[in-house]
Amino acid sequence: MINHGTADPTGEFFNAEDLRDQYILTGVPYEFYPLEGKGHGPWNSTVNGKTISELSFDFVVAQQEL
């Protein structure tokens, strides 16, 4: 799972896009969540009403087929 602030000055957003592109090329399962306007460490962000923690949990459950 990739979640990255589009305004992150520490790790630039294009790095997250590059990682996503590598996952696409290699067929690695992933979810990509660009966090619009967010900076570094936006753990209080939500996507479609879910927190980053909830999205992470859902991703792990799906990947582990739990």
N, C-alpha and C positions, 0 to 999 in steps of 0.2 A: 504494500500500500504506500502510495506517495501522496503526501499532503504538504503543500509548500506555498508560502505566502508570495504573491506576485511582486510585492514591494520589499522583499527580504534583502537587506544590504550586506548580510553576512555570507549567505550562500545564494548566489544569484539564481533567479528563477529558471534561466535557460538550462541550468544543471539538472533540474527536475525534469524538464522536457527531454533532455538528452538521455536520462535514465529511463524514462517512459519509452523512448524510441528503441533503446536496447532491449527492453522487455518485449516490445512488439516484435522485433527482429528474431529474438530467441524463443518466443512463444511462452515466456514466463507469465503466469497469471498475475494480474495486478489490478488495482483500482487507482485512479489518478484524480486528485482533488486539488485544483488550483484555488487557493484562498485569496480571492480578489482584494487587492489593497492592503493585505496583511503583511506584517514584517516577520522577523525571526521569532520563532517560538509562539505562534498564535494558538495555544492549547485551548483557549476558551472559545474558539471559532465553532460555528455549526455549519453543516451542509444539509440542506433539505430537512432541517429540524433535528438533525442528529449531531451530537458532539463528536469530536475527534476520537475520544475514547470509545464511544459507541460504534463508530465506523470501524475502528481498529478491531474491536471485539467481533463484530460481524464478519470482517474479512478473515480473521483467524478461524472462526467457526466454519466458515464456508470452505476455506482451504484445507482444513483438517477433516472435513466432512463429519463434523460432530452433530 
